[in-house]
Structures are given as structure tokens and as C-alpha cells.
Amino acid sequence: MCGIAGVVDRHAATAVELLRTQALAMADALRHRGPDGDGVWCDAPTGIALSHRRLAIIDLSPAGRQPMISANARYVVSYNGEIFNYRELRGELLAAGAHFRGDSDTEVMLEGFARWGIEKTVVRLIGMFAIALWDTATQTLTLVRDRLGIKPLYYADLGGRFLFGSELKSLIAAGGWAPALDEDALASYLRFGYVPAPLSIFRQAAKLSPGCILTLARGKPAVTTRFWDMRSVAMNGLAASRETGPEGDAEAVEALDVLLRDAVRRRMIADVPLGALLSGGIDSSTVVALMQAQSGRPVKTFSIGFREAGFDEAVHARRVAAHLGCDHSELYLDPRQAMDIIPTLADMFDEPFADPSQIPTHLVSRMAREHVTVALSGDGGDELFAGYNRYFWAETLWRRLNYLPQGVRRLGAAAALRLPSQQWNRLFAFIPRGWNPAQGSDRLRKVAELMTAERPDDVYRRLVSQWHEPSTIALVGREADSILHDTAIGADIPGFTERMQFFDSVTYLPDDILTKVDRASMQVGLEARVPLLDHRVVEFAWCQPLHRKIRNGSGKWLLRQVLHRYVPAALVERPKMGFGVPIGSWLRGPLRDWAEDLLDPRQLAGDGFLRPEPIRAAWGEHLAGTRDWQYRLWVVLMFQQWRRQWLT
């Protein structure tokens, strides 16, 4: 796991020292991703420079350093990630006559490129990777990002120069360009709380999408192709699942157990200390259980907890770890620790990013890094095996709403939304306590907002939106079209629940969950590995019928059956919590002054991006306790914090 960066200067002649200086500056900006060393390779006549920051995981010797040159001297690579089947590939290459100087996965991959070709090698890789490869024979740069988007890769085509790097800050460090806010990306951010790929928050830069290869040949524009496509995987898997009858549950459980064991085993290969992040939920408990089943010593596990009621999962993680015999550590988070982290978030994420669990994710990574260099996590289980609550009830809600004429639904929604929250709260006060839902008025308003949806995908879009209509607070910009606007998806993936899984897998998973885990862990030089997102597991999950994912009103049925082989159901079966943070109460309490400063009307209106009035109204309602606007406000706060650092 490392940080990569580089530049292709298209000018006729570039001084080698200028190239080296740019590449070193780009690498230095990524020092946190690779504290164990750096390297630069330049070729001034062709204007190429590759740089690298190393986090040594496999082959700690100098033979694993990058940038690395192939044995035939044709290819030079700077690469971030891990290839988990490199030993098998190495054996094939040795049998074909290859010679190796060391024992790194980098060298195996590089020799594969030399003997098998680039794409033919990439499709054989099991792992997570962001690759920059220079072909000295054709003077072609190739960038590759892994299938699921586990590892990040940004680029900027500036006309005379082409920059790339693991994080935006490395592109900025190259100098010679003035990043400008992409107003359309801002509008999309206000809806989702993250900037969706391929956009970046800067107009001149972009993200390479998961499963893609970008090729930049000399004298030609960049061309992007796909080597793996989640849409095709979903369609092919659904077609296969329709041929699966009600029998075969036991065989499916056994097959998943075997596959997950292999995925976990491969990710336990390291020449440095290794552990796991454990929440005590289904996903992380499954990963840890399979680690411990294949380990001769107690697995080191790490969890984080909160003292606020309703947010603490540490007690569950502790019980799972005790049952499995793990070497467990935990940290209880308080608002003071959050305050210490908040000023660093804009630098950590480069772009506005508003998932509040970024705070505990970073803190548990920091705790783990004191003991290990690699940690496995359970990310991906919700998307693959239908774990999110919306998978259970959104389709039912849509069917019921669809019985009502559109006009009736709009009238009902307008009436519900017109009544102030205070009045709804007074009405709910007359309902007996046992029947009165928590935050009843907020839930009613959320249902009312869904009533105006014209098709099921509109329901999903609103469920994943923070500001449902960014134009209400954004003074500039128009949301960019995305996969969520593609009406053809309905024909390719007809089932609404499966379509929600697909949407989450190509948007929320790479752009929120995996971005959060990558930045929060790599900030402290911790490599996070995600065995549930082994592409073989992904393809297997899509081949399973929905009744093996959702059963008896609960998701992840198939994954639960695997876990129950190792951990008693009583230790893990409980309502889903997620990695929540009590940010709402913190904003009314210890974080109030910090938030008030960023939400000052003059600060909001400073650059002419946001409308102060609706934001101040939401802030007032949140402070009064009449509405819970924690997530909407966090979106604005994270943008304001980012703007102060990067746009001043």
C-alpha cells in the first residue's frame, strides 16, 4: 500500500531537474500514505516522471522499491495496492522462464505486463490497485484502477501537462495550475455528501472510475476503457440466479464459506503485523471469525465505542472477540477527541466529504496503527448481501404509494409538509408512549417527501440524498447526470431491491465507504484490506437469488449462515446500527461554537456558493430540537471547512 503520483509534460523538452522536482513535490504530499521511503524515475526527453511513497508490506527489502523497471527494461511502474494471488502468478511466470530479483507482488505484476500484455494481466489480478505504467517503447502512459474502486486515482489534463496521483493534494503540489471549483460537482456533493466519480471538486481534475484503464499515447487524447463492469456482473448474475430453485441453500452456504475463507486467507499475507477492525456486526465479525479460524495465534482486533446511548457497538465487538479468542483493544470516543480530528478532515479528504463516521474510522485506524500495519475490515457486505434497511421496506413503500393517484399523493405530501414540525410534535404528544415513534414528526416528513416520487428510482434517490434539491441552497452549478439518471437500468436490472444494491455498489460504496476507509486509514499509514470485496465474492453474490439475501424481514441471510458456523447467533443478531456518530447532539453541545462560526451568514455567503437563509433556518431548527438536521448540516460544515483550506 502506497501513494503514487506523476507527470507527463507534453512540451518538446523538459529539464530533468524540473521533472524531478515536480515528481518529488507530488510524492512528498503523499508522505502519510508511504512513510517507509520514496522514489522517482524520470525520462526528460519524453517528459515523463513517476514518483512513489512506500508503505512496505510485502518484501521489505530494497528489491520491493518503486518506481520499478521490468526485466526487459520496457515498462516502469508506480503502483498502490496489493495483489493477493501474486504467488500463483509468480509460479506461472517462473515456469515460463521469468527471473525475479525479489519477492514483491509489484515485480510479479510488472513481469506479467511484459509477458502477457497489460489488460490480459489486469483481468487476472485478485486485489486492490491503482497503477501507473509507462511503456518506454511506445511512450504510452497507462492508468488502471481496481474493479470496485478500493484504491483512489485522480488525474488532470492541463493541456501541456498531464498529472496523476493517489490524492488531489499531490496534483496540487505539482504547481503551475490554479484549481477552480467545479460548481456542478458542488451541487452533486450537496445531495450525496460526497463528490461522485468521475467528477472531482476541481474543474480541471477527475477520478478514474473503478474497473477502468486510461491510456495516454504520445500526441493523442486520453482514452478510457473498461476491463470489468459491475453492470454486466449484475445482469449476468441475475440471469443465473433466476435458474436457481428453492433448493440448494446448504450448498450455497458451503460455497460462500469456502470462497470467503480463501478471500480472507489471501489478505492475511503480509511481512508486517496484521489485525482487523471489529464492530461486532455481521460483516466484520465474519471476517474476524474466518481470520481466527485460519490463524495459529490470537488475531489482534480493534473497535471504537461511544458513551451516548444507542451508538455503542463496542460491547458487542468485545463479546465476539472474547468468543473467538482474539487479542482485543477498544477506544471510547468523546466529543473532545472528535474536535481534535475535525480540523484535519479537509486535508485528510482533499474534497468535501460529509460522512460523519469518518471521525471514528480515522480514530480506530490510528489506534490499530499503534499495533499493526495491516487491518482487515468488513466493508461491502451490506451492498452485496442486502444489509441496508432501505432494501427491506423501500419496495413495499413504493408499491403502497403507487396505489394512490399522483395528484392525491402530492396533495397529501403538501399538507404534511406545510404543518410545522412543532405542531406535529404536539399531535404526537397525544399518542401513548408505547405507540409514539421516536422523532415521529421527522419520520412523517420523510415519508411525505417520498410521496411525490414518480418512479421507484426517485424513492431511492431521495433516500440517499442529504439536500433533496441542492438548488435550494446552491447559488451556482447544476447536478451532473449520473448512473442514477439512466432510465435503461430498469430494463437491465428490473427488481427494485436489486437495482438499489447496484446503485449503492457503483456510487455510495466507492465514493463514500471506500473513500472514507482509504483516507482515514492511509492518513496514519495503515493498510486496510476488504476481503468481502474480492471480485470473486462480488460475482458470487450477484448470482444468488434475493431470497438468499433477504429472508424473514432481515438482510444478509446467506452471510449470516456462514457466520453462525463460527459465532453463536445470540452474539451477533440484533437490529442494524451502522457505524453511527452522535453528531446531532454534539452539534447542539460541544461542537456548537465551531459550527456557529462556519455557519455565520457572512461565512456562508463569502464566495457566493451557498444561500445562507435555508441553511440558517435548518441550523435554528436543529438547535431548538424541532428537527434533526445533523446530516444536512454536516454536509454544509464540511464544505465550509474545506473551502477555508483549499479556496483561500
Buried (B, 14 or more C-beta within 10 A) or exposed (E): BBBBBBBBBBEEEBEEEBBBBBBBBBBBBBEBBBBBBBBBBBBBEBBBBBBBBBBBBBBBEEBBBBBBBBBEEBBBBBBBBBBBBBEEBBEBBEEEEBEBEBBBBBBBBBBBBBBBEBBEBBEBBBBBBBBBBBBBEEBBBBBBBBBBBBBBBBBBBBEEBBBBBBBBBBBBBBEEBEBEBBBBBBBBBBBBBBBBBBBBBBBBBBBBBBBBBBBBBEEEEBEEEBBBBBBEBBBBBBEBBEEBEEEEBEEBBEBBBEBBBBBBBBBBBBBBEBBBBBBBBBBBBBBBBBBBBEBEEBBBBBBBBBEBEEBBBBEBBBBBBEBBEBEBBBBEBEBEBBBEBBEEBBBBBBBBBBBBBBBBBBBBBBBBBEBBBBBBBBBBBBBBBBBBEBBBEBBEBBEEBBEEEEEEBEEBBEEBBEBEBEEBBEEBEEEEEEEEEEBBBBBBBEEBBBBBBEEBBBBBBBBBBBBBEBBEBBEBBEBBEBEBEEEEBBEBBEBBBBBBBBBBBBBBBBBBBBBBBBBBBBBBBBBBBBBBBBBEBBBBBBBBBBEBBBBEEBBBBBBBBBBBEBBEEEBBEEEBBBBBBBBBBBBBEBBEEBBEEBBBEEBBBBEEBBBBEBBBEBBEBBBEEBBBBBBBBBBBBBBBBBBBEBBE
